[in-house]
Amino acid sequence: MSADILTLRPARVSQAEAARRRAMLLHPSNFTPAPSAAGETDDVAKKVKALAGRFECFHKELVEGGVPADEARTEVARAAARDIWDGFASQLRGHRAAGQQMDANVLAVALASIQCMTQALPRHPGDVVYASRTVSTARRRLQYNGGLLHRLHPHRTPAFNDAVITLQSLELFLTGGQQKAA
């Protein structure tokens, strides 16, 4: 950092240089997530396991209905992805109707983050490995974009956290089926 020697104030920086410095602060390599408390981690783990159990129940119903096991797993993933999408879309419409543009923009980013999942899962029924990879990619995008938005505008949306927990439990459900099959 340079300074004016006579006044000991920071020297003026061009707008381009200031923008470059802000961009570097937001770069993913400079992001260090805040450590979560041990209690928070336990709560999240409990929520993830509880949701994975619900997915197992839905899977069992589909299998008992005559759907092949792998196809039932990908159908559960597709249904969960659609629920997450519908939840974000509903909140987005509500924020736009209320004139809360910043919140609407945050939810639009969330929808874009999981779009890969909602489009890809219906195309590959029965491919559990592909479904697991797709859900993992959507979760990582959602976490990264949520963190980036939080650094730009410290306004945490609980929908991001809920969706990440749901996607983690969906990953656990999908990988659990692969481990049982092996």
C-alpha positions in Angstrom: 0.0 0.0 0.0 1.4 3.4 -0.9 1.0 6.5 1.2 1.4 10.2 0.8 4.5 10.9 3.0 3.4 14.5 4.0 -0.1 13.7 5.1 0.2 9.9 6.0 -3.0 9.2 4.1 -3.3 6.4 1.6 -2.4 7.5 -1.9 -5.2 7.8 -4.5 -5.6 4.7 -6.6 -7.2 4.6 -10.1 -10.6 3.1 -10.4 -9.2 0.3 -12.5 -6.7 -0.6 -9.8 -9.3 -0.4 -7.1 -11.6 -2.7 -9.1 -8.7 -5.1 -9.6 -7.9 -5.2 -5.9 -11.6 -5.9 -5.0 -11.7 -8.6 -7.6 -8.6 -10.3 -6.2 -10.2 -10.2 -2.7 -13.2 -12.1 -4.1 -11.1 -14.7 -5.9 -11.9 -18.3 -4.8 -8.3 -18.9 -3.7 -8.6 -16.1 -1.2 -11.7 -17.5 0.4 -11.4 -19.2 3.8 -14.8 -20.3 5.2 -15.6 -19.3 8.7 -15.1 -22.3 11.1 -18.4 -23.6 12.3 -19.1 -24.5 15.8 -19.1 -28.1 16.8 -22.8 -27.9 17.7 -23.6 -26.6 14.2 -21.7 -29.4 12.5 -23.6 -32.0 14.6 -26.9 -30.4 13.8 -26.1 -30.4 10.1 -25.0 -34.1 10.2 -28.3 -35.0 12.0 -30.3 -33.1 9.3 -28.4 -34.8 6.5 -28.9 -38.3 7.9 -32.6 -37.6 8.6 -33.2 -36.4 5.0 -31.3 -39.4 3.7 -33.6 -41.6 5.7 -36.6 -40.0 4.0 -35.1 -40.5 0.6 -34.7 -44.2 1.5 -38.4 -44.4 2.4 -39.4 -42.9 -0.9 -37.0 -45.2 -2.7 -38.5 -48.2 -1.0 -42.0 -47.1 -2.1 -40.9 -46.8 -5.7 -39.2 -50.2 -5.6 -42.3 -51.8 -4.1 -44.2 -50.2 -6.9 -42.2 -52.1 -9.5 -39.5 -49.6 -10.5 -36.0 -51.0 -10.8 -33.7 -50.1 -7.9 -31.3 -47.9 -9.7 -34.0 -46.1 -11.7 -35.8 -45.5 -8.4 -32.7 -43.9 -6.9 -32.3 -41.5 -9.8 -36.1 -40.8 -9.7 -35.7 -39.8 -6.0 -32.8 -37.6 -7.0 -34.9 -36.0 -9.7 -37.8 -35.4 -7.4 -35.5 -33.8 -4.8 -33.9 -31.6 -7.4 -37.3 -30.5 -8.6 -38.4 -29.7 -5.0 -35.3 -27.5 -4.5 -35.9 -25.8 -7.8 -39.5 -25.1 -7.1 -38.7 -23.8 -3.6 -36.1 -21.3 -5.0 -38.5 -20.3 -7.9 -41.4 -19.7 -5.5 -39.2 -17.5 -3.2 -37.8 -15.7 -6.3 -41.4 -14.8 -7.4 -42.2 -13.6 -3.9 -39.2 -11.3 -3.7 -39.8 -9.9 -7.1 -43.5 -9.2 -6.3 -42.4 -7.5 -3.1 -39.8 -5.4 -4.9 -36.9 -6.9 -3.1 -34.5 -7.0 -6.0 -31.3 -7.9 -4.1 -33.0 -11.0 -2.6 -34.4 -11.9 -6.0 -30.9 -11.7 -7.5 -29.5 -14.0 -4.8 -32.2 -16.6 -5.6 -31.6 -16.2 -9.3 -28.0 -17.2 -8.7 -29.1 -20.1 -6.7 -31.4 -21.3 -9.5 -28.5 -21.0 -12.0 -26.3 -23.0 -9.6 -28.6 -26.0 -9.6 -29.8 -25.8 -13.2 -27.3 -28.4 -14.3 -29.0 -30.9 -11.9 -32.6 -30.3 -13.0 -31.7 -30.6 -16.6 -29.4 -33.6 -16.4 -31.1 -36.0 -14.0 -34.2 -36.7 -16.2 -31.9 -37.5 -19.2 -30.1 -40.4 -17.4 -32.7 -42.6 -15.6 -31.0 -45.5 -13.7 -27.5 -44.1 -13.9 -26.7 -43.7 -10.2 -23.0 -42.8 -10.7 -24.0 -40.0 -13.1 -26.8 -38.8 -10.7 -24.3 -38.7 -7.8 -21.8 -36.7 -9.8 -24.5 -34.3 -11.0 -25.8 -33.7 -7.4 -22.2 -33.2 -6.1 -21.5 -30.7 -8.9 -24.7 -28.7 -8.1 -23.9 -28.7 -4.4 -20.4 -27.4 -4.9 -21.7 -24.7 -7.3 -24.3 -23.7 -4.8 -21.8 -23.5 -2.0 -19.3 -21.6 -4.0 -21.8 -19.1 -5.4 -23.5 -18.7 -2.0 -20.1 -17.9 -0.4 -19.3 -15.5 -3.2 -22.6 -13.7 -2.8 -22.1 -13.5 1.0 -18.7 -11.9 0.5 -20.1 -9.4 -2.0 -23.2 -8.7 0.1 -23.2 -10.1 3.6 -26.9 -11.2 3.5 -27.1 -14.9 4.1 -30.2 -16.6 2.6 -31.3 -19.6 4.7 -32.5 -21.2 1.5 -28.9 -21.7 0.4 -28.1 -23.6 3.6 -31.2 -25.7 3.4 -30.5 -26.6 -0.2 -26.9 -27.5 0.5 -28.1 -29.8 3.4 -30.6 -31.4 1.1 -28.0 -31.9 -1.6 -25.6 -33.4 0.9 -28.2 -35.9 2.1 -29.1 -36.7 -1.5 -25.4 -37.4 -2.1 -25.3 -39.6 1.0 -28.4 -41.5 -0.3 -27.0 -42.0 -3.8 -23.6 -43.2 -2.6 -25.2 -45.4 0.1 -27.0 -47.3 -2.7 -23.7 -47.8 -4.6 -22.0 -49.1 -1.5 -24.9 -51.6 -0.9 -24.8 -52.8 -4.4 -21.0 -53.4 -4.3 
